[in-house]
Amino acid sequence: MNRTDPEPTSVEPISSLYGRARAAAAFGLALNLVLAVVKLAAGILGHSIALVADAVNSIGDGLTSGMILYALGVAQRPPDSEHPYGHSRAESIAALSVAVVIGLSAVGVAVEAVRSLQSAHLLPPVWTLWIAAGNAVIKEGAYRYKRSVARRTGSQALVTGAWDHRSDALCSVAVFIGLAIVRYGGASVVWVDAIAALVVVGFILLTSVQLYRRSASHLMDEQSDDETIARIRSIAESTPGVVRIEQLRVRRSGIESFVDIHVEVDGAITVDEGHRIGHHVQRRLVQGVTSVAEVLVHIEPASHGDQ
């Protein structure tokens, strides 16, 4: 027999989750654009190909944040005749597209870095080190902020954006080390700046590949995380009238979750009563699990020995 728990407390509405996610994406967009301008100017004036590479990375990050911001707006649109399941996949589509653009930009930076190894360039001034160090600190702070918002909203796009910031922080550390070696090692090691740029390229490519794989996985209806599955199962099993959960599938689509659940009920009850239990399960899941947008309940008769 099922156990009976009290009604689950209503969770934050999905519209509020979208609002939080869009605010974080807008913050990331503004931050990346400012840092891109600062690092590009510093790289050109300070004769550092590594800083220029890092600036290109920030431009790509700005594109990422802009695409995520736009995609979140599209994803929040209600279902229509052409999209009866809604528009929540817009997040993953945007992330997939951005991953390709970031990867291509990294290849361009790599080509430029290799070319710079064959040409002489001036030693970077000491202030370029502080630009790189400051960027690392700022990006790590941005990572922590976005990661926190992503955990509260469940936005996979923001998770990607957060780790992109962490990757940028590591890139800036690599740039800082390269600039420091060049600055204090002299002209004989000026090539280290280009090597640092190639390290940055490696981080960019790694981020691009991870973003692509994660986005593709979401588009292929990957099962939701174990914690969410356990929460959904617990609420459904505790619903009065439910004998057992026969099957449970939960797919994430951006911020939203879509539940397909088969519940077993007493086979001797009326169709009307079974229908009522199914609606009760549906209502409890929408009210009790953050991000659940839609629940499809299938009612199955339980065998006599299971009741």
Secondary structure as GFF3:
##gff-version 3
##sequence-region A 1 307
A	DSSP	alpha_helix	14	45	.	.	.	ID=ss1
A	DSSP	alpha_helix	49	75	.	.	.	ID=ss2
A	DSSP	alpha_helix	90	116	.	.	.	ID=ss3
A	DSSP	alpha_helix	127	153	.	.	.	ID=ss4
A	DSSP	alpha_helix	156	185	.	.	.	ID=ss5
A	DSSP	three_ten_helix	187	189	.	.	.	ID=ss6
A	DSSP	alpha_helix	192	219	.	.	.	ID=ss7
A	DSSP	alpha_helix	226	237	.	.	.	ID=ss8
A	DSSP	beta_strand	244	253	.	.	.	ID=ss9
A	DSSP	beta_strand	256	266	.	.	.	ID=ss10
A	DSSP	alpha_helix	271	288	.	.	.	ID=ss11
A	DSSP	beta_strand	292	302	.	.	.	ID=ss12
A	DSSP	three_ten_helix	304	306	.	.	.	ID=ss13
###
